[in-house]
Amino acid sequence: MKFGYFCNTTNWTNKPHTEILDEARDIAKYCDANNWNSIWFTEHHFNHEGMEACPNPLMMCTDIAARTKQIRLGQACNTITFWNPIRLAEDIATLDHLSNGRVEVGIGRGVYGREAVHLNVEADLKDQAKNKRLFQETLLIMKKAWTEKFFNHKGEFYVYPSPNYVWQHDMSPPNKETVDLKTNEIKKISVIPQPYQKPHPPITQVVDSVSSIEWAAKNGINCIMWIPTVKTLKKRFEVYKNAKSETEKRDVPMGEGITLVRDMFVAETMEDAKKLAGEHMVNYMKWVCHWRGLGNHMDPNEDLPVTKGKTDLLNYEFLHKRNMLFGTPEYVVEKIKELQSELNLKDLLVWSNFPGVKHEDALRSIKLFNEEVMPKISVDKQNIKRAS
């Protein structure tokens, strides 16, 4: 199993932002020194409340690239509907070179309406169908920019190159690949640089819905999933497996192409895990579930009692049994074994620096996970391999 860290930086206690950055650097350098596979940063905007405090995961990855040697650098995600596709393609390709090919490209459509309407009105989440078309067209342009020496595009939202633009420069001889030699009108453009990794870095989409899972599988894109219970995840893993198998004309193993995020807090006792981080995790989930409700936390065909508010049932006990890796090393090991057994999970990202958790407590949890959980998972898998 590959282990990574989901570094959703937060600022619930209103620290100076330099402290938030230094804390993220501490985590990244520790994970890099201890051979974790990857670290992932998020993109959120206008969050004065403090639940999310990273507006640009690519800038975070660039900073971390300069401070680390081997850990892979992911974004969970770049909300590509907010970005100009060419600018984003250039920035990712540049980071791929700066890091010597350590980039994992994470993409998504966005979840918060106040972000979308202020960053790209075309991405307004009130029109989901239009947002999805914008997402798909943006990704198509990015792939063209990364893989074609010269490219053009004409779509619903973007046209490249700009129509009727004439280019003449004494140091740029006319080139039939880029201009009409009779009129000097630009016909194709190029992006510099193209990625270090060929044909481009791995692409992973943050997904929730069945339709998004199927679309990713059919388009050769990996997935990141987060909240659901094991029983619900199993159905979603099967959706991805079946769609990918059909598209690629092969029997895709369960779990291939899927990364799972789990909220994690390891402590010496179950009570310490709850005391140090439980309330903070519940508060974050109340933020998330204000919009989503509790549906993503439910088992298939499960019915919950009707309540007045969306989050009335949401407490530590409700969450813990469904999707949390909170507790002793022994408890967390058993929960990860369940994920392996039920889902054939290959890639796990964990998150501990929840809004309000003290940095020293989060880092202690990460170290306990590294020292007392990860080796047992690795040893178990090696023993299974030898036995077979």
N, C-alpha and C positions, 0 to 999 in steps of 0.2 A: 504494500500500500504506500502511496505517496502522500506526504503530509504537507500542508501549506497553512499559512496564516491569513485570515480575513481581517484586514486592518481598517475597520470602519471607525475612523477617528471621530471623536465626539467632544463636546465642551459644555456639558451640563452645568458645571460649577464655575463657568466664566473665567477660566485661566487666561493669561496672556497666550496668544496663538503660538508664540515661540516655544512655549512649554509643550503644547500639543505636538508640534513638529519634533521636538527633541524626544518625546516619549515614543513616537512612531519610529524614530531612528533607533532607539534602544531596542525595540522589539525586532526590527529588521536585522540589525547587526547580530543580535543573539541567534535568531533563526538561521542566518547565513553561516555563522560560525559553527552551528550544530547540524548542518547538512539538511535543513528543511528544503523541500523542493521549491516552494514559491511563497510570495507574499502578494496580497491583492489590496488595492485601494479603491475607494468608492468616489462617486461624483454626485454631489448634492449642492443646492444653491438656496440662498436667502433664508437659511435656517438659523435665525437669531435665537431660537429657543435652545439650541445646543445639542439636539439629538444627532445631527450630522455636521461635520466641520471640515469637509474636504471638497472644495469646488473643482479641483483639477487632478485626477489620479495620474495623468501623464507627467505633470510636474513633480508629483511625489515620487513616482517611479524613477524619474531622472535623477532626483536627489539621492535616492537610495542606491541607484546604479553606481554612483560615484563612491559610495561608502561600503559596498559589498563586492564579493568576488564571484559567487556562483549561483546565488538564489535567483529564481526566475521572477519576473516582474509583471504582475497582472493588474487589470482594471476590472472591477466588478461593480459597476461597469462604466465604460464610456457611453454616455447617453447620446448616441450618434444622431438622433433626430434634432439635437440642439446645435450641432456643429456643421460648419461648411465641410463637405466631404473631402475636398482636396486639401484643405488645411489640416484636417484630422489625419488623412493618409500621410502627408508629409511629416507631421509631428511624430506619428508612430514609427515611421521608417527611420527617422533621425534617431529616436530613442533606441531602436533596434541596433543601430550602428554604435551608438554610445555605450551600449551594454554588451557588445559582442554577441548579439543574437539571443538575449535572454527574455525577450518580450513575449507575453501571452496577451492577445488582444481580447478584451471583454467588451461585449456590446449589449445594448438594451434600448428599449423604446421610451422609458421614463414612467414614473408612477405618480408624481406630484404635479397637480395642475398648475400651481403657482409658479413652478419652475418652467414648465413648457411654454405658457403664454408669454412669458417675459424674455425667453431666450430664442424662441422661434415660433411665431404665431401659427405657422403651418403644422406645428407639432401638438396643437391643442388636443388634450386627452379627451375632451368632450366628443370629438369625432375620431373614434378608435380606428375606423376603416381607413381614414385619411392618414392618420399617424402611422399605421402599419405600412401603407404604400410608401410614405416618406422614408421609413426605416429601411425598407427593402431597396429602394432606389439609392439611398445613401450608401448602403453596403456595396451595391453593385458598382458604383463609381469608385469607391475605395479599392475594390479588387482590380478594376481596370487600371487604376493609377499604379498599383503595385506590380502588375504582371505584364503590362503592355508598354513597349518602349515609347510609343506615341498612341494616344487614344482620343476618341471623341465620344460624346454622349448627348442624346436628346430625349428627355423624359418629361414627366408631369411637372417636376419641381426644378430641375436643373438642365441647362444646355451648355455643353462645353465642346469646342471653344465658343466664345461669344460670337454670335452671327455677324458677318460682314466686317470683321476686324482685320484691317490690312497691316502687315508687318514688313517693314523695310529697315535694314540696318547694314551699314557697310561691313561690319564684322560678323554678320550672320548671312552667309550666302544662301540664296533660295534653295530649298530642299523639298523635293516632291513628296517626301513623307509627311511634311508638316504644312506646306502651303500650296495653293493653286499657283503654278508657275506663271500663268498669264496675268493674274490679278493680284498676286501676293496676299490673297485672303487666307487667313489661318484656317486650316482644315483639321489639324490635330495638335494636341499639346502633350507635354511630358512632365512628369513629377520627378524632382531630384531631392534626395536620393530615393531609389527603390529599396525595399527592405534588405537587411543583412541575411535573414532567413529566406529561403526560396521554397516555393514561389512567394510566400508571405508568412508571417508568424501564425501560429495556431489561433483560430477564432473560436470564442466561446460566448454563447448567448445566455444571459440570465432569463430564466423562463418560469412561468407559473401555469399557464393554460395548456390544455391538451393540444390546441391548434398550434401554439408556438413551439411545443416540443416536436410535433410532427414536422413542422416547417424546417426547424433546425436540422433534424435528422435527414430530411430529404435534400438538404442543401449542403451537406458535408460540414455542418457546424456542431461543435461540442456544446454541452449544456452545463449550466450551474443551477442547482436547485437548493432550497434553503429550509423552509419551515416544516413541511408535512411530516406526518407520522410514518413509521416504517410501512404500514399496510397501504397507505395512500401512495407513498413513494414507489412501492413495488409495482403498482399499476402504471405509474408514470414512467418508470424505467422500462416496463414492457412496451409501452407506446413508442418510446424512442427506439428500442431494440427492433421492434417489428417494422417501423417505418424505415430505419436505416438498412435493415436486412433486405427489404423489398427493393429499395433504391440501388443498393450496391450488389445485389444478386449474390449474397453470401449469408451465412448464418452468423450474425453479429453476436458475440457473447454478451450476456447481461452485464450491465455496468460499463461497457466500453463507451468512451466519449462523454461520460457524465461525472461531474464533480459535485460533491455535496458539502454544503456549509452547515456546521452545527455550532450552536452556542455552547461554550465550554468553560468550566471553572473547576479546576482540580484543587482540592485542599486535603488536609490530614484527616478530616472527618466530614461526614455528610452535613452535619450541623454547621461547620465552618464555611462550607461552600455556600450554603443558604444565607448565612449571616453576612458574609463579605460581599456577595454579589447578587443574591436572589432578588431583593427588592429592586435593584437597578435594572435587572433583566426584565422584570415584570413591567416596570415603567416604560422601557423601550418598546415592549410589545403592545402596550396600551397605545402608544403613539402610532405604531404600524396598523393595529387593528381598528383604530378609529375609522379608517376608510374601508379596510378589507373585511371587518368582522372576524369571526372565529372559524370560518369555513375552511381555511387552509390548514387548521390544526386538527381537523376531524378525520376519523377513520372513514372508509367507504361505508355509506348507508347508515352512518351514525346520526342519531337525533339528540340534540341538546335541549334542555329545558328552555322554554320561552322566557326571556327577561326583558325588562324595560329598556336597558341600555345594551349597546353592542358588546361591551367588554365587562359586563357584570360578573360573568363566570371566570374571568381571567385572573388567576392568582398563581402563586408558585406551585402549588400542588397540581393544578390543572396543566401547567406547562411541563413540569418536570417529567411526568410519566410519558409525555408525548414526544418530545424532541430535544431535551436538554442533556448535555454531557456534564452535569453538575454533581460532584461528589468526590469520593476517594478514588485514588488511582485504580483500585480493584474494580470499583463500580464502573468507571469510565471504560476500562479495558473490556468488560463484559458487554457494554452497550456498543462498542465498536465491533466486537465479534459478531453481535447480532446484525449489524449493518453489512458485514462481510457475508454472513451466512444467508441472509434474506435477499440481499441486493447484489451480491458479488461486487461490492463497492471497491474501487481501485484508487480513488482520489478523494481525500477528505481535507477540507479547510475548517479551521476552528477559530473562534472569536472569543476573547476574554475582556477586552478593554471597553466594557459597556459604559454608557453615560452615568457618571457618578462614581464608578469604581476607582479606587486609588491606584495610581500607576504602579506602586510597589506591590500591591496585591495582585494586579493583573500579571505583572512580570513573574511573580512567584508562582502563579498558576501555570503560566507557560513553561517555566522551568520544571515544575513537577510533571507536567504532561510530557515534556521532552525526556526526562530522566526515568520516570516510573511507568509511563504508559506506552510510548512509542517503541521502546526496546522489546516489550512483551508482545506487541503486535507483530513486530518483525521476526522475533524468534519463533513464535507460533507458526507463522507462514513458512519459515525455513524448515521447521520440523515436518510440516505437512508435505512440503516438496520432497524432502528426503524419504519420508515414509512411502510416497507414491512411486 
